[in-house]
Amino acid sequence: MNPTLPPVAPSVTAELVAALTPRLRKRLDAGVAKVAGRPRERDGDVVRIAVDDDTDLELHAPSGVVTSAEAIRCGCLLAPDCLHRAAAASAAPVADPEQPSPSTTSDRDPSPAPAPTPPPAQAQAQAPGKTPPQPSAQTPAPTPNTGPAPDMTPGGMTPGGTTAGPDQRAAALALHDAAAAVLEAGTDGAGAVLQAELLRAAHTARLAKLPRAASRAVAVVTALRAARDADPAHRLADLTAALRDVLLLAHRIPDATGPELAELCGTARQPYTPDGSLRLYGLFTEPVLTATGYAGAVTWTADATGRLYTVSDVAPGGAGRAGAAADRTVRVGDTSLTHRELSRAGLAVSGATVSATGRLGAGAGVRAVRASGADWHGYPLDRLWAVPPARQVSRALAGDRDLLFLDVTLLGTVREAAGECLVADCGGLTLRFTAAHDDPALPHRENLRLLASAPGARLRVVARLTPAPLPRAQLLAVSHPTDRATRLDLGVDRLRRADLPAASATALPPASQAGPTVDEAPVHLLRRRVHQAVSGGRRVLALPGDRGPDAARLRGHGLVTAGELLIELHAAAADRERDPFGRLLPSDSGRFARAWLAATVLTEELDRILCAAAWGADPADPADPAGPADPTDPTDPTDSADPTQAARPTGPAPPTSPTDSPPPHPGPLVSGAKIHGSLPDPPAEPRERPR
């Protein structure tokens, strides 16, 4: 994927690759590598690639996105049936039709606003406990939606919206087959042809009114290209989560009904609803840098009740735009505040429009002026830090916001396989803080290194929860080590050695060689196989070997289902039958995909349980809709004046010990070491808290 090329719509790439002859398809990956390395120049909305001395390839993107096959033109003799057009489309970034247009970097709310529907889960169908990664936070121009068939509702469902329609079932099946083919091939084998098939399935899903599944399929292709290009920003966990989402959505949509189906389908755009007048106080600003080629900044604010709101400025760009976005003016009303200034000041908004996730709209009727801010240690922001950390973690694992507001004492550093991380004490609990971004253009890593040289410093911090067996979070903002009335945004501000306490500003302490020893449940034995299947494909798990010791170790820790799924995963990978002449028959990709999906769902649920145990949290506490709201908790969603925030998604009540029996949903999967039928339903769908 080449970020200097304009994004190309999924349907365009799929159309161009499908038009190639079988001989040209075999040469497509080599053509992509050749086009990516050729010189290019931009002339307005046209990007021109010099294929050779006499041939130019042009990509026309008037709106910033290539939306038709005719917009990619080649000057060679074989055009328009040449390989160059398909190679250029496969080398360019994928335009996610569900994301905002690149030309619209502010949070413009559509007018008129669509009817509110249940919003999709965060990070794009994130697994339980996962932080979508941040658009995230999670981060190409929308294509016009085609109208539904006469016998279909606007959501593509059957009349009444109770079950999936035939178009949605067909789209889900196409997504499942394309994703299963990618899983079987692995990142090394999932070339441009398999990627185009998945993009075609994503386009079909979007036309069938399945924007959530379509967006996650595009995320899989983007992550695959980053992995194949050895992009330093690529994370195998992100690719695994996106592939898991596509397979799980494709599995559940055909049998879902009612509100469950509406949630699985998702919405193409977040609806904005009027929220009256707001008095907001700036909290912090964090840069946004995604693997899909988007960058910018998001400023977090809060009102007097503790409800969080965001103001974002995200557009196509790289690390340079992410670092400079903090000094850009926020696009809300007539205010001239920059993101950096808003994080320390306040905002008075009238006629506000807010999405279900707390994102402020910037429509024509919104008015905003600068107001005074508030200190983290004073009213009303100090109420955010009054909530016990265990309760904050419980809410994050139950699907609520993943930000943590903590008071910590710095201890030093600890060395891990991925590098050093900052260690701090929080009420007797040892925490590990990591950098939100490793890009050297952003100051996260350097700021953490300097903070580690101030052991004993007491700080008030804002972090993002990272589900793990040990208490872990990404550090986003801290109070100043020597002036608690000042705050530092670690992705925007650069900490200097002069800012550290005088006693600790002499030298950096050596990193510890090992962290605290803990008796961890060996979930990594199953997680490792899940990741190996994504990177190496089916053939890696089909290699001969004894799986008994790993399965026995899992059973010894009470993870019986995990042990059985490990055996089944290897058995499904090695299951190849032969015809009467001894020739290998095509593999059963469906069985392997089901076994891998079951292992992935169980692994992520165990991670959620282990994370709750590490923080001393009770995952069932905030997730119980029957439990009364805490009237003394200022951040309780029932205290919010916004009805869209009064209902919080909740999850099942899993075991409180990591060595207890695993969650009940994988249970029916196992009979001996076989998986019978289709995957059972994962954990119960979130229910709403009564208002």
LUMZA-215485 format. One line per field, with one value per residue (C-alpha): residue number from 1; residue in three letters; chain; x negated, y, z negated. Coordinates in steps of 0.25 Angstrom, whole numbers, always signed. Example, Ala and Ser with C-alpha at 12.3 -4.5 7.8 and 13.67 -1.06 7.14 Angstrom:
! residues 2
k <- 1_2;
r <- ALA_SER;
c <- A_A;
x <- -49_-55;
y <- -18_-4;
z <- -31_-29;
This chain:
! residues 691
k <- 1_2_3_4_5_6_7_8_9_10_11_12_13_14_15_16_17_18_19_20_21_22_23_24_25_26_27_28_29_30_31_32_33_34_35_36_37_38_39_40_41_42_43_44_45_46_47_48_49_50_51_52_53_54_55_56_57_58_59_60_61_62_63_64_65_66_67_68_69_70_71_72_73_74_75_76_77_78_79_80_81_82_83_84_85_86_87_88_89_90_91_92_93_94_95_96_97_98_99_100_101_102_103_104_105_106_107_108_109_110_111_112_113_114_115_116_117_118_119_120_121_122_123_124_125_126_127_128_129_130_131_132_133_134_135_136_137_138_139_140_141_142_143_144_145_146_147_148_149_150_151_152_153_154_155_156_157_158_159_160_161_162_163_164_165_166_167_168_169_170_171_172_173_174_175_176_177_178_179_180_181_182_183_184_185_186_187_188_189_190_191_192_193_194_195_196_197_198_199_200_201_202_203_204_205_206_207_208_209_210_211_212_213_214_215_216_217_218_219_220_221_222_223_224_225_226_227_228_229_230_231_232_233_234_235_236_237_238_239_240_241_242_243_244_245_246_247_248_249_250_251_252_253_254_255_256_257_258_259_260_261_262_263_264_265_266_267_268_269_270_271_272_273_274_275_276_277_278_279_280_281_282_283_284_285_286_287_288_289_290_291_292_293_294_295_296_297_298_299_300_301_302_303_304_305_306_307_308_309_310_311_312_313_314_315_316_317_318_319_320_321_322_323_324_325_326_327_328_329_330_331_332_333_334_335_336_337_338_339_340_341_342_343_344_345_346_347_348_349_350_351_352_353_354_355_356_357_358_359_360_361_362_363_364_365_366_367_368_369_370_371_372_373_374_375_376_377_378_379_380_381_382_383_384_385_386_387_388_389_390_391_392_393_394_395_396_397_398_399_400_401_402_403_404_405_406_407_408_409_410_411_412_413_414_415_416_417_418_419_420_421_422_423_424_425_426_427_428_429_430_431_432_433_434_435_436_437_438_439_440_441_442_443_444_445_446_447_448_449_450_451_452_453_454_455_456_457_458_459_460_461_462_463_464_465_466_467_468_469_470_471_472_473_474_475_476_477_478_479_480_481_482_483_484_485_486_487_488_489_490_491_492_493_494_495_496_497_498_499_500_501_502_503_504_505_506_507_508_509_510_511_512_513_514_515_516_517_518_519_520_521_522_523_524_525_526_527_528_529_530_531_532_533_534_535_536_537_538_539_540_541_542_543_544_545_546_547_548_549_550_551_552_553_554_555_556_557_558_559_560_561_562_563_564_565_566_567_568_569_570_571_572_573_574_575_576_577_578_579_580_581_582_583_584_585_586_587_588_589_590_591_592_593_594_595_596_597_598_599_600_601_602_603_604_605_606_607_608_609_610_611_612_613_614_615_616_617_618_619_620_621_622_623_624_625_626_627_628_629_630_631_632_633_634_635_636_637_638_639_640_641_642_643_644_645_646_647_648_649_650_651_652_653_654_655_656_657_658_659_660_661_662_663_664_665_666_667_668_669_670_671_672_673_674_675_676_677_678_679_680_681_682_683_684_685_686_687_688_689_690_691;
r <- MET_ASN_PRO_THR_LEU_PRO_PRO_VAL_ALA_PRO_SER_VAL_THR_ALA_GLU_LEU_VAL_ALA_ALA_LEU_THR_PRO_ARG_LEU_ARG_LYS_ARG_LEU_ASP_ALA_GLY_VAL_ALA_LYS_VAL_ALA_GLY_ARG_PRO_ARG_GLU_ARG_ASP_GLY_ASP_VAL_VAL_ARG_ILE_ALA_VAL_ASP_ASP_ASP_THR_ASP_LEU_GLU_LEU_HIS_ALA_PRO_SER_GLY_VAL_VAL_THR_SER_ALA_GLU_ALA_ILE_ARG_CYS_GLY_CYS_LEU_LEU_ALA_PRO_ASP_CYS_LEU_HIS_ARG_ALA_ALA_ALA_ALA_SER_ALA_ALA_PRO_VAL_ALA_ASP_PRO_GLU_GLN_PRO_SER_PRO_SER_THR_THR_SER_ASP_ARG_ASP_PRO_SER_PRO_ALA_PRO_ALA_PRO_THR_PRO_PRO_PRO_ALA_GLN_ALA_GLN_ALA_GLN_ALA_PRO_GLY_LYS_THR_PRO_PRO_GLN_PRO_SER_ALA_GLN_THR_PRO_ALA_PRO_THR_PRO_ASN_THR_GLY_PRO_ALA_PRO_ASP_MET_THR_PRO_GLY_GLY_MET_THR_PRO_GLY_GLY_THR_THR_ALA_GLY_PRO_ASP_GLN_ARG_ALA_ALA_ALA_LEU_ALA_LEU_HIS_ASP_ALA_ALA_ALA_ALA_VAL_LEU_GLU_ALA_GLY_THR_ASP_GLY_ALA_GLY_ALA_VAL_LEU_GLN_ALA_GLU_LEU_LEU_ARG_ALA_ALA_HIS_THR_ALA_ARG_LEU_ALA_LYS_LEU_PRO_ARG_ALA_ALA_SER_ARG_ALA_VAL_ALA_VAL_VAL_THR_ALA_LEU_ARG_ALA_ALA_ARG_ASP_ALA_ASP_PRO_ALA_HIS_ARG_LEU_ALA_ASP_LEU_THR_ALA_ALA_LEU_ARG_ASP_VAL_LEU_LEU_LEU_ALA_HIS_ARG_ILE_PRO_ASP_ALA_THR_GLY_PRO_GLU_LEU_ALA_GLU_LEU_CYS_GLY_THR_ALA_ARG_GLN_PRO_TYR_THR_PRO_ASP_GLY_SER_LEU_ARG_LEU_TYR_GLY_LEU_PHE_THR_GLU_PRO_VAL_LEU_THR_ALA_THR_GLY_TYR_ALA_GLY_ALA_VAL_THR_TRP_THR_ALA_ASP_ALA_THR_GLY_ARG_LEU_TYR_THR_VAL_SER_ASP_VAL_ALA_PRO_GLY_GLY_ALA_GLY_ARG_ALA_GLY_ALA_ALA_ALA_ASP_ARG_THR_VAL_ARG_VAL_GLY_ASP_THR_SER_LEU_THR_HIS_ARG_GLU_LEU_SER_ARG_ALA_GLY_LEU_ALA_VAL_SER_GLY_ALA_THR_VAL_SER_ALA_THR_GLY_ARG_LEU_GLY_ALA_GLY_ALA_GLY_VAL_ARG_ALA_VAL_ARG_ALA_SER_GLY_ALA_ASP_TRP_HIS_GLY_TYR_PRO_LEU_ASP_ARG_LEU_TRP_ALA_VAL_PRO_PRO_ALA_ARG_GLN_VAL_SER_ARG_ALA_LEU_ALA_GLY_ASP_ARG_ASP_LEU_LEU_PHE_LEU_ASP_VAL_THR_LEU_LEU_GLY_THR_VAL_ARG_GLU_ALA_ALA_GLY_GLU_CYS_LEU_VAL_ALA_ASP_CYS_GLY_GLY_LEU_THR_LEU_ARG_PHE_THR_ALA_ALA_HIS_ASP_ASP_PRO_ALA_LEU_PRO_HIS_ARG_GLU_ASN_LEU_ARG_LEU_LEU_ALA_SER_ALA_PRO_GLY_ALA_ARG_LEU_ARG_VAL_VAL_ALA_ARG_LEU_THR_PRO_ALA_PRO_LEU_PRO_ARG_ALA_GLN_LEU_LEU_ALA_VAL_SER_HIS_PRO_THR_ASP_ARG_ALA_THR_ARG_LEU_ASP_LEU_GLY_VAL_ASP_ARG_LEU_ARG_ARG_ALA_ASP_LEU_PRO_ALA_ALA_SER_ALA_THR_ALA_LEU_PRO_PRO_ALA_SER_GLN_ALA_GLY_PRO_THR_VAL_ASP_GLU_ALA_PRO_VAL_HIS_LEU_LEU_ARG_ARG_ARG_VAL_HIS_GLN_ALA_VAL_SER_GLY_GLY_ARG_ARG_VAL_LEU_ALA_LEU_PRO_GLY_ASP_ARG_GLY_PRO_ASP_ALA_ALA_ARG_LEU_ARG_GLY_HIS_GLY_LEU_VAL_THR_ALA_GLY_GLU_LEU_LEU_ILE_GLU_LEU_HIS_ALA_ALA_ALA_ALA_ASP_ARG_GLU_ARG_ASP_PRO_PHE_GLY_ARG_LEU_LEU_PRO_SER_ASP_SER_GLY_ARG_PHE_ALA_ARG_ALA_TRP_LEU_ALA_ALA_THR_VAL_LEU_THR_GLU_GLU_LEU_ASP_ARG_ILE_LEU_CYS_ALA_ALA_ALA_TRP_GLY_ALA_ASP_PRO_ALA_ASP_PRO_ALA_ASP_PRO_ALA_GLY_PRO_ALA_ASP_PRO_THR_ASP_PRO_THR_ASP_PRO_THR_ASP_SER_ALA_ASP_PRO_THR_GLN_ALA_ALA_ARG_PRO_THR_GLY_PRO_ALA_PRO_PRO_THR_SER_PRO_THR_ASP_SER_PRO_PRO_PRO_HIS_PRO_GLY_PRO_LEU_VAL_SER_GLY_ALA_LYS_ILE_HIS_GLY_SER_LEU_PRO_ASP_PRO_PRO_ALA_GLU_PRO_ARG_GLU_ARG_PRO_ARG;
c <- A_A_A_A_A_A_A_A_A_A_A_A_A_A_A_A_A_A_A_A_A_A_A_A_A_A_A_A_A_A_A_A_A_A_A_A_A_A_A_A_A_A_A_A_A_A_A_A_A_A_A_A_A_A_A_A_A_A_A_A_A_A_A_A_A_A_A_A_A_A_A_A_A_A_A_A_A_A_A_A_A_A_A_A_A_A_A_A_A_A_A_A_A_A_A_A_A_A_A_A_A_A_A_A_A_A_A_A_A_A_A_A_A_A_A_A_A_A_A_A_A_A_A_A_A_A_A_A_A_A_A_A_A_A_A_A_A_A_A_A_A_A_A_A_A_A_A_A_A_A_A_A_A_A_A_A_A_A_A_A_A_A_A_A_A_A_A_A_A_A_A_A_A_A_A_A_A_A_A_A_A_A_A_A_A_A_A_A_A_A_A_A_A_A_A_A_A_A_A_A_A_A_A_A_A_A_A_A_A_A_A_A_A_A_A_A_A_A_A_A_A_A_A_A_A_A_A_A_A_A_A_A_A_A_A_A_A_A_A_A_A_A_A_A_A_A_A_A_A_A_A_A_A_A_A_A_A_A_A_A_A_A_A_A_A_A_A_A_A_A_A_A_A_A_A_A_A_A_A_A_A_A_A_A_A_A_A_A_A_A_A_A_A_A_A_A_A_A_A_A_A_A_A_A_A_A_A_A_A_A_A_A_A_A_A_A_A_A_A_A_A_A_A_A_A_A_A_A_A_A_A_A_A_A_A_A_A_A_A_A_A_A_A_A_A_A_A_A_A_A_A_A_A_A_A_A_A_A_A_A_A_A_A_A_A_A_A_A_A_A_A_A_A_A_A_A_A_A_A_A_A_A_A_A_A_A_A_A_A_A_A_A_A_A_A_A_A_A_A_A_A_A_A_A_A_A_A_A_A_A_A_A_A_A_A_A_A_A_A_A_A_A_A_A_A_A_A_A_A_A_A_A_A_A_A_A_A_A_A_A_A_A_A_A_A_A_A_A_A_A_A_A_A_A_A_A_A_A_A_A_A_A_A_A_A_A_A_A_A_A_A_A_A_A_A_A_A_A_A_A_A_A_A_A_A_A_A_A_A_A_A_A_A_A_A_A_A_A_A_A_A_A_A_A_A_A_A_A_A_A_A_A_A_A_A_A_A_A_A_A_A_A_A_A_A_A_A_A_A_A_A_A_A_A_A_A_A_A_A_A_A_A_A_A_A_A_A_A_A_A_A_A_A_A_A_A_A_A_A_A_A_A_A_A_A_A_A_A_A_A_A_A_A_A_A_A_A_A_A_A_A_A_A_A_A_A_A_A_A_A_A_A_A_A_A_A_A_A_A_A_A_A_A_A_A_A_A_A_A_A_A_A_A_A_A_A_A_A_A_A_A_A_A_A_A_A_A_A_A_A_A_A_A_A_A_A_A_A_A_A_A_A_A_A_A_A_A_A_A_A_A_A_A_A_A_A_A_A_A_A_A_A_A_A_A_A_A_A_A_A_A_A_A_A_A_A_A_A_A_A_A_A_A_A_A_A_A_A_A_A_A;
x <- +0_-6_+0_-5_+6_+21_+30_+38_+52_+53_+62_+52_+41_+50_+55_+41_+35_+47_+45_+31_+28_+23_+9_+9_+14_+2_-7_+2_-7_-19_-12_-8_-22_-27_-16_-19_-34_-32_-33_-20_-16_-3_+4_+16_+26_+18_+6_-3_-12_-23_-22_-33_-40_-28_-16_-9_+2_+12_+21_+32_+38_+46_+52_+40_+44_+44_+58_+59_+50_+50_+43_+30_+24_+12_+5_-1_+4_+12_+20_+31_+29_+15_+9_+4_+18_+21_+7_+9_+22_+16_+4_+13_+20_+34_+45_+54_+68_+73_+62_+64_+59_+45_+49_+57_+48_+58_+69_+80_+93_+102_+115_+125_+120_+124_+132_+124_+121_+112_+98_+87_+77_+65_+52_+60_+66_+55_+54_+58_+48_+41_+38_+43_+31_+33_+39_+38_+40_+40_+37_+49_+61_+75_+81_+95_+104_+113_+127_+133_+141_+156_+158_+147_+146_+136_+127_+127_+136_+149_+161_+162_+147_+147_+138_+127_+132_+127_+117_+111_+110_+103_+94_+90_+87_+78_+71_+69_+63_+54_+49_+47_+39_+30_+28_+24_+14_+8_+2_-9_+1_+12_+7_+15_+25_+30_+30_+39_+48_+50_+52_+63_+70_+68_+75_+86_+88_+89_+100_+107_+107_+96_+87_+81_+76_+72_+63_+56_+54_+47_+39_+34_+29_+22_+15_+11_+4_-3_-8_-13_-20_-27_-21_-26_-12_-7_-2_+2_+12_+20_+20_+25_+36_+41_+41_+48_+59_+62_+63_+72_+81_+83_+86_+96_+104_+112_+118_+119_+133_+138_+129_+117_+118_+118_+106_+99_+102_+97_+99_+92_+91_+92_+105_+104_+115_+118_+113_+116_+105_+93_+82_+69_+56_+43_+36_+25_+22_+16_+11_+17_+8_+15_+9_+20_+13_+21_+15_+20_+23_+35_+37_+45_+54_+64_+76_+79_+85_+73_+79_+68_+68_+58_+55_+46_+39_+35_+31_+22_+8_-4_-12_-15_+0_+2_-8_-3_+12_+11_+9_+20_+33_+44_+56_+68_+76_+68_+57_+43_+37_+27_+27_+15_+22_+36_+29_+26_+38_+53_+64_+78_+87_+101_+109_+100_+101_+95_+93_+95_+80_+79_+74_+78_+84_+80_+93_+97_+106_+95_+90_+78_+69_+57_+59_+50_+44_+43_+31_+30_+30_+42_+56_+62_+51_+46_+59_+53_+42_+51_+56_+48_+39_+45_+59_+53_+47_+60_+67_+57_+57_+73_+72_+72_+61_+47_+40_+35_+33_+22_+13_+0_-14_-25_-35_-44_-44_-43_-48_-39_-40_-34_-43_-43_-31_-28_-25_-16_-8_+6_+12_+3_+5_-7_-3_-11_-10_-13_-14_-1_-10_-24_-26_-38_-32_-22_-28_-21_-34_-43_-34_-32_-47_-48_-37_-44_-56_-47_-44_-35_-28_-13_-5_+10_+10_+20_+18_+25_+27_+20_+26_+15_+12_+4_+9_+5_+10_+5_+1_+7_+6_+0_-1_-14_-24_-27_-15_-2_+6_+0_+3_-5_+1_-10_-6_-7_-16_-31_-36_-49_-59_-58_-43_-47_-49_-63_-67_-64_-69_-83_-83_-73_-72_-75_-64_-60_-63_-50_-36_-29_-27_-12_-5_+1_+11_+4_+14_+2_+1_+15_+13_-1_+6_+17_+6_-2_+10_+12_-2_-6_+7_+13_+0_-7_+2_+3_-12_-14_-17_-12_-1_+2_-7_-1_+13_+10_+4_+16_+25_+16_+19_+34_+35_+41_+48_+36_+28_+39_+39_+24_+25_+37_+30_+18_+27_+35_+22_+17_+30_+27_+34_+30_+38_+37_+24_+17_+18_+21_+35_+38_+37_+49_+47_+60_+56_+43_+49_+59_+48_+40_+51_+55_+41_+40_+53_+49_+35_+41_+51_+40_+32_+44_+45_+30_+30_+41_+34_+21_+28_+36_+49_+62_+66_+81_+82_+85_+90_+102_+114_+122_+113_+116_+108_+98_+104_+91_+83_+83_+79_+90_+97_+111_+107_+105_+115_+113_+123_+113_+103_+112_+112_+98_+94_+92_+86_+88_+84_+71_+64_+56_+44_+35_+34_+49_+56_+56_+68_+80_+82_+70_+75_+85_+73_+66_+69_+56_+47_+57_+66_+80_+88_+86_+81_+89_+93_+82_+85_+99_+102_+101_+113_+117_+117_+131_+132;
y <- +0_+13_+25_+35_+29_+34_+24_+14_+9_-6_-8_-2_-11_-23_-19_-17_-30_-38_-34_-39_-52_-64_-62_-47_-51_-59_-47_-37_-37_-34_-23_-17_-17_-11_+0_+4_+6_+15_+30_+38_+53_+60_+70_+75_+63_+55_+45_+41_+29_+27_+12_+13_+24_+24_+20_+28_+23_+33_+32_+43_+46_+59_+57_+51_+36_+28_+24_+17_+8_+19_+28_+19_+21_+15_+19_+5_-3_-13_-3_-3_-19_-17_-21_-7_-2_-14_-13_+2_+0_-11_-3_+9_+10_+5_+15_+11_+16_+16_+26_+41_+48_+53_+67_+67_+68_+73_+66_+71_+65_+61_+69_+64_+54_+39_+32_+27_+13_+4_+8_-2_-7_+1_-2_-7_-20_-21_-34_-34_-25_-20_-6_-3_+1_+18_+24_+13_+24_+10_+29_+32_+37_+31_+25_+27_+16_+9_+8_-5_-15_-12_-24_-20_-9_+2_-7_-19_-27_-34_-26_-23_-23_-36_-45_-44_-43_-51_-41_-40_-55_-56_-44_-51_-64_-57_-50_-63_-70_-59_-57_-72_-72_-61_-69_-82_-75_-66_-52_-58_-65_-54_-46_-36_-46_-51_-37_-33_-44_-39_-25_-30_-37_-24_-16_-26_-25_-10_-11_-21_-11_-17_-5_-11_-24_-16_-7_-18_-26_-13_-13_-27_-23_-11_-19_-30_-20_-14_-27_-31_-18_-19_-6_-3_+1_-13_-21_-35_-34_-23_-32_-44_-35_-30_-44_-50_-39_-42_-57_-55_-45_-54_-65_-58_-49_-60_-65_-52_-45_-32_-23_-32_-32_-17_-16_-26_-18_-5_+9_+15_+28_+32_+39_+53_+57_+71_+72_+87_+95_+89_+95_+87_+86_+82_+69_+66_+64_+52_+50_+40_+32_+20_+10_+13_+27_+36_+45_+57_+60_+57_+66_+60_+69_+67_+74_+76_+62_+55_+51_+51_+58_+58_+69_+62_+67_+54_+54_+47_+49_+44_+46_+60_+64_+56_+65_+78_+76_+80_+94_+94_+102_+93_+93_+95_+108_+121_+118_+121_+111_+101_+87_+90_+102_+95_+83_+94_+103_+102_+103_+108_+101_+105_+96_+85_+72_+59_+45_+33_+32_+46_+53_+67_+71_+84_+87_+101_+103_+100_+112_+111_+121_+120_+119_+116_+103_+95_+88_+73_+74_+84_+83_+78_+69_+63_+55_+46_+42_+39_+26_+14_+8_-5_+0_+8_-5_-12_-2_-2_-17_-16_-8_+6_+16_+11_+23_+22_+33_+29_+35_+28_+28_+25_+14_+12_+3_-11_-18_-27_-34_-22_-12_-4_+1_+10_+4_+11_+8_+11_+9_-4_-9_-9_-4_-4_+8_+7_+18_+20_+22_+17_+26_+34_+47_+47_+49_+38_+29_+40_+45_+32_+30_+44_+41_+28_+36_+42_+30_+34_+45_+46_+48_+49_+42_+39_+25_+15_+1_-10_-24_-33_-43_-31_-18_-10_+3_+13_+26_+38_+50_+53_+65_+72_+65_+78_+87_+79_+91_+88_+76_+70_+63_+52_+51_+66_+73_+69_+67_+73_+69_+83_+79_+67_+68_+73_+61_+51_+60_+55_+41_+31_+19_+5_-3_-15_-28_-34_-30_-36_-51_-55_-69_-67_-76_-81_-75_-71_-86_-84_-70_-73_-83_-73_-63_-73_-77_-62_-60_-74_-79_-93_-100_-95_-102_-115_-118_-131_-130_-134_-124_-133_-125_-112_-117_-124_-111_-104_-114_-114_-99_-102_-98_-110_-104_-97_-110_-117_-105_-105_-120_-117_-105_-114_-126_-116_-111_-125_-130_-133_-145_-152_-157_-172_-169_-163_-149_-138_-133_-118_-115_-112_-97_-96_-106_-99_-85_-90_-96_-83_-74_-82_-82_-67_-64_-72_-66_-52_-55_-61_-49_-40_-49_-49_-34_-32_-41_-34_-20_-26_-23_-30_-31_-34_-22_-11_-21_-25_-17_-21_-14_+0_+11_+17_+31_+36_+33_+45_+37_+28_+28_+29_+43_+48_+57_+51_+40_+33_+31_+26_+12_+5_-8_-19_-33_-47_-50_-58_-66_-57_-66_-68_-83_-85_-92_-83_-75_-84_-80_-89_-101_-107_-107_-118_-133_-141_-133_-130_-118_-122_-113_-98_-89_-86_-72_-64_-57_-51_-39_-26_-21_-7_-2_+3_+18;
z <- +0_+4_-4_+7_+17_+15_+8_+18_+15_+12_+24_+34_+30_+30_+44_+50_+44_+48_+63_+63_+70_+62_+68_+63_+50_+47_+50_+42_+29_+37_+45_+31_+27_+40_+39_+25_+28_+40_+39_+38_+38_+34_+43_+36_+35_+44_+39_+51_+50_+60_+64_+73_+82_+92_+83_+72_+63_+58_+46_+46_+32_+33_+19_+13_+16_+29_+30_+44_+52_+64_+54_+55_+69_+75_+88_+92_+104_+96_+89_+84_+82_+77_+64_+60_+56_+47_+41_+38_+31_+23_+19_+14_+1_-1_-2_-13_-8_-23_-27_-25_-13_-12_-9_-22_-33_-43_-50_-41_-45_-34_-31_-33_-43_-40_-50_-62_-62_-71_-68_-64_-75_-76_-67_-57_-63_-74_-81_-96_-104_-91_-89_-75_-72_-71_-60_-67_-69_-61_-44_-8_-2_-3_+9_+12_+5_+15_+11_+5_+13_+13_+3_-6_-17_-17_-25_-15_-24_-22_-24_-39_-40_-49_-40_-30_-16_-4_+0_-14_-15_-1_-5_-18_-11_-1_-13_-20_-8_-4_-19_-20_-7_-13_-26_-19_-11_-22_-20_-11_-2_-2_+10_+19_+24_+11_+6_+18_+15_+1_+6_+15_+4_-4_+7_+8_-8_-7_+4_-5_-16_-24_-27_-39_-32_-20_-28_-35_-22_-17_-30_-27_-13_-19_-30_-19_-11_-22_-26_-12_-11_-24_-29_-43_-47_-45_-57_-55_-67_-58_-46_-55_-61_-48_-42_-54_-53_-38_-41_-53_-47_-34_-44_-52_-42_-35_-48_-56_-58_-63_-71_-70_-55_-55_-63_-55_-42_-48_-42_-31_-38_-53_-55_-62_-72_-78_-92_-95_-102_-108_-117_-114_-121_-113_-118_-108_-93_-87_-72_-63_-53_-46_-37_-27_-24_-33_-43_-52_-66_-76_-88_-100_-108_-120_-125_-140_-141_-136_-122_-112_-98_-87_-76_-65_-52_-44_-30_-20_-24_-32_-45_-41_-40_-54_-60_-55_-56_-71_-66_-56_-60_-65_-55_-65_-64_-63_-73_-69_-79_-75_-80_-89_-95_-96_-104_-115_-113_-113_-102_-103_-92_-89_-79_-81_-73_-79_-73_-82_-84_-90_-77_-75_-62_-55_-47_-43_-55_-65_-73_-82_-89_-98_-113_-125_-127_-140_-147_-148_-163_-164_-162_-153_-146_-159_-160_-148_-157_-169_-163_-168_-157_-158_-155_-143_-137_-139_-131_-120_-119_-119_-106_-112_-110_-111_-117_-132_-141_-151_-162_-162_-167_-157_-161_-148_-136_-133_-120_-112_-99_-92_-99_-112_-119_-130_-144_-154_-167_-168_-182_-183_-169_-160_-146_-133_-124_-109_-98_-90_-77_-74_-62_-65_-59_-72_-86_-93_-94_-98_-109_-115_-116_-123_-133_-136_-141_-152_-162_-173_-166_-169_-156_-152_-138_-127_-121_-111_-116_-109_-113_-117_-129_-136_-139_-126_-119_-109_-115_-109_-118_-132_-141_-142_-151_-158_-156_-158_-152_-139_-130_-119_-106_-104_-89_-87_-97_-99_-113_-116_-126_-133_-136_-145_-160_-163_-171_-159_-147_-147_-140_-135_-143_-137_-133_-141_-134_-139_-144_-155_-154_-153_-152_-138_-132_-119_-109_-101_-96_-89_-85_-78_-69_-66_-61_-54_-46_-42_-38_-32_-28_-29_-25_-37_-47_-38_-41_-48_-63_-77_-82_-94_-104_-101_-102_-115_-121_-118_-124_-136_-138_-137_-123_-117_-106_-101_-101_-93_-83_-81_-77_-68_-62_-58_-53_-44_-38_-35_-30_-15_-8_+4_+16_+21_+29_+16_+21_+10_+10_+8_-7_-16_-18_-26_-37_-39_-39_-50_-58_-57_-60_-72_-78_-75_-82_-94_-95_-95_-105_-114_-112_-117_-130_-133_-131_-141_-151_-149_-153_-164_-156_-155_-140_-145_-154_-144_-133_-142_-136_-148_-158_-162_-158_-168_-171_-177_-164_-156_-143_-144_-131_-137_-142_-128_-122_-109_-106_-96_-107_-117_-112_-113_-106_-116_-115_-121_-135_-133_-144_-153_-153_-141_-145_-146_-135_-123_-118_-115_-100_-95_-103_-92_-82_-89_-88_-90_-81_-70_-66_-62_-53_-53_-63_-75_-78_-86_-99_-100_-93_-101_-108_-112_-126_-129_-129;
